[in-house]
Amino acid sequence: MDSNDLERERGITILSKNTAVRYKGFKINIIDTPGHADFGGEVERILNMCDGVLLLVDAVEGPMPQTRFVLRKALDLNKKVIVVVNKIDRPSARPDWVIDATFDLFVELGATDEQCDFPVVYASGANGIAGPDPKDLAEDLAPLFEAIVREVAAPPVDLDAALQMLVTNLDYDEHKGRIAIGRVTGGRLDRGSQIAIAKPDGDKPRTGKIAELYVYDNFARVPAETVMAGDICALTGLSDVTIGETVCDKDQPSALPTITVEEPTVRMTFSVNTSAFAGREGKFVTSRQIKERLDRELERNLALRVSPGESAESFIVSGRGALHLGILMENMRREGYEFAVGPPKVITKRVDDKLHEPFEEAMVELPEAHVGSAVDLLGQRKGTMLDLSNSTGGLTRLTYRIPTRGLLGLRNALLTATRGTGVLTTIFKDYAPFAGELNSRENGSLTASAQGQVTSYALDSAQNRGRMMVQPGDEVYEDQVVGIHQRAGDLGINVCKRKQATNVRSATKDQTTVLQEAFKPSLDEALEYCADDELVEVTPESVRIRKNPAIRSRR
């Protein structure tokens, strides 16, 4: 169901999607939600549409930090949970340990005795097989569907009640316009009927007309004349409806409780690109165009917040994490937007007149030989070790409690410390007293001292100063970050310098220049590297880092 390009590239679910299948006369609506806490807004609104949850757990790795987030939300809403141990066909599968670890997680999250007595299905999604016992799998997924039909009760609905449908998702079609998606919780919805749109805040309901009506069936969206309570549908004709509003009976308008999501923990400043190369590569470059795009994102991205920045050309965008905001930026650049962003900043708050900041639980899996380097690195970033245990394949698993500030830029540093073998997963825990100052970046930047084209001659000597981010032929401008300094502090270098041409013979005339491979940071890597006095220039074709002229002028 992951059809988005970014989802396929990264191997994660970003947007929630729904479909339906039929099994032995039952219609089963299936909603795929993200597991990562950065996209918790998707999870929180979609859980309003479901009656039960399939909790997928890897047969080798067991519950991950993201598992905790999704499970906590499901338990809070008292949803029936069926644990599905996936990838049971892997040679290193350890189902007994996985079930024990999952049970411990239920207990830790305060589940009731009834919730802790969860049904278990073992499966291999790749092979399309499942069963109640890891050693006795059927030839298809029938045991999984049997568990759903047996364990998840039909939705408690009243067919004779007044119409109510909470809008939980929005889609868009070039011809049909805005498409509202949700589950009918009471009454019936008819194509062409007059309805009311209500909010729980007491505003006067608006009226509208359902143009077209669709239901989900066998992985397709099919037209329908009527949708009864309990089913999930999509409808058109309501051009101004938003997520959290209730489509209800025109004569008896009554709003359902709106959707609430957790507050953002990280903010970044989006602004118009003012570099020397501004406007070269982007299609949408003005503050008005950037603001319109951010406003459109707010319509369906409930966990996002946008507020005015220090100037008319900047906006403060807040989200659930650097990944949450990074996905937004990647989508914008692929749509043709050009802009600049500042480094991620955590959102602090005062509790009892004391400064509090967000903390997260970080889990690192790495070879035993690199444990010492990882422990030192996490300790420098104010991390506190919670657990150290052996994982599968000779790996060690470290669990830390660490301020969100300490995680900014940690991924790249960890890969360097573990020679590319460390795997980091994190999840937001809570707000706690400020952990103190920390220096998250030890190395300074190499910046270009002049605008022009990079030459091999200049890079030959410049690469002795650090790791270069540019290669011969690249265009650079003054104050652009062109490399990572091997020492603390910034250093300006001329990477456009050309060899002086003379008519004097030289012993080194035919000497071959050997250049190191340039480090071309991705958008995520650039955001992790970016310091407080730097900006990331984002265009459809390039990702550059440069010094922030506003901060430099203050100095």
C-alpha positions, 0 to 999 in steps of 0.5 A: 500500500506504500505508493508514495515515491518517498515511502518506496525509497525510504522503506517506511510508511509516511501517509496512512492509506485504507482499502477493504477486502472480503472474507467469508461474507465479512467486509474488512476495512484495512488501514495502513498507518506509519509506525514512526512517531514523527508521523504520529499525527497520521496514527492519531487521526486514523485510530478514530476509524478502526475497531482493532489493531494488527501490531506487526512485530519482527520475528528477530528484532522484536518490539522497536521504539516505534512499536511503543508509540503505536501500541500506547495510542491503541491501548489508550483508545481501548482498541483490540490488539492482535499481535502479528509476528512477521518474518517468521521464516527467517533462519534467526527467528526467535518467536518465544523471545519476541512474544515475551518482549511484547508482553513486557511492553504491554505491561510497561504501558499499563495495559489491563489484564484483558489487554495483556491476554492478546491473541498471536498470529505468526506470519510471513508477509513475503510468502503470504502464509500465516498460522497460530503456531510458528511450526504449523503455518497454513498455505495462505493468510486465512488464519490471520483473517480468521483471527480478525473476524473472531477477535475484532467486534463489528462496529457499534453503530446505530443505523436509525440514528442521525447521520454523523461522519468524522472527516479523518483524511483528505485526498485531492483529484484534479477533476473532482476536487477535494475528497473527504474520507472518514467512517460513518458512525451513525445513520446513512449517507446518500449520493446527492443528499444535502448535509451539514458540516459542523465543528464541536466549537459551537460555530454555526454549521455550514451546508453542502451537497454530496456530489459523488460517493465512494466505498473501498472494496478489494483494493479499489475505490468504487462508486456507491449510492448509499453508505451505511453506518460502520463503513468507510467512505470517500465523498466529493462536493465539499470544497471547504471541508477540513480534517476534524469536521463532522458531516452530519444530518442537515436537520439534526446537526451534531458534531463528533469530538474533534481529533487531537494530536500531540504537540510538536517538539522540533521547529525550523525556519523556512525562508526565501532563498537569498543566495547568489544562485537564488531563482536559478533552479526552482519554479516556486521561489517567492514567499507567497508561493511558499506560504500557500504550499505550507497552508495546503500542508496544514489541511491534512498534516495535523501535527504540523504548525506554521507561524510567522517568522522574524521577517515577512519572508520567513516562517517558523514550521514546527513538527514532531521531529526532524524526519517529519519536517525533512519529508515535507521539505523533500516533497516541496523540492520535488514539486519545484519549490526553492527555499532556505531552512535553518537548523532544527531547534527543539521546542522548550517549555516552562513547567513550574518556572523551570525550563523543560525540553523534550527527551527521547528513547534511543536504541542503537544496534551495533557490533560489540567492537564499536560499543565503546565509541557509541557509549562515549558519543551518547554520553557527550550528548547527555544520554543516560544508559537504560539497558545494554543487551545482546541482540541477534547476529553478534550485535549489541543493543544499547538503549538510552534516554537522551535529550532531543537536542542530543539527537540532532546530528547524531546519526552521521556521527554514529555512522562515523564512530561505528564505521557505518554499522550502527543502526539508530531508532528513536521515539519521543518520551516526555518533557523533562528539566533542561539537561545542560549545554552540549556541543553537538558538532566538533568540526567547523566548516570550510567555506568558499572565499570567492564565487566561481567554478571549482578547479582540481588545482585548488582542491588538491591543496584544499583537501588537506584541510578536511573533507570536501563537499564539492568536486571540479566543475561545481559552481560555488559562491562566497560563504557557501560551505564546501567542506568539513574542517578537520578542526574546530572553527570555520576556515575560508578557502579559495576552491576556484583558484587556477594554476598560473600559466607561465612559459617557465618549465617546471619539474611538477608540470606533468604531476597527476592530481589525486582527489578524494571522493567528494561528500555530497550531503543529502537533504537529511545529512545537510540538516543534521550537519547544519550549525546555528549560523548556517542555512540549508539551501534547498532546490529541485536540483541541489542541496547546499549549505551556506553561512547565514548572512543575517547572523554574520551581519550581527557579528 
